[in-house]
Amino acid sequence: MLIIGRGGGSLEDLWAFNEEVVARAIAASAIPVISAVGHEVDVTIADFAADLRAPTPSARAELVAKSRLELESHVDHLIMRLQSRLIQGLALCGERLFGLENRLQFAARVWPGAP
């Protein structure tokens, strides 16, 4: 996620965010862009080109920053999923190994002198 932002200011201070080259760069971005330019009453062309507009830089921070508890919960969930997948993968490998072992034992009984 790309965040472009600047606190409030005069029209001249915010004018860079009204430039066509900036709007085209935002629109062409391969990653999502959040515009947080100025304050609620300030509107720039960059706001229209962005994927999301935050009314203020502070609101932008709230949009992108998850609480520590949310992040910890998400990481815990991912760890549990990873553990589950590892256990499933190991179980599958064990079943395959057991099957191969049975085939080898069968082959040894059927062809006792085979190399």
Helices and strands as residue ranges (DSSP letters): E 2-6, H 11-14, G 15-18, H 20-28, E 33-37, H 45-49, E 52-53, H 57-64, H 68-110
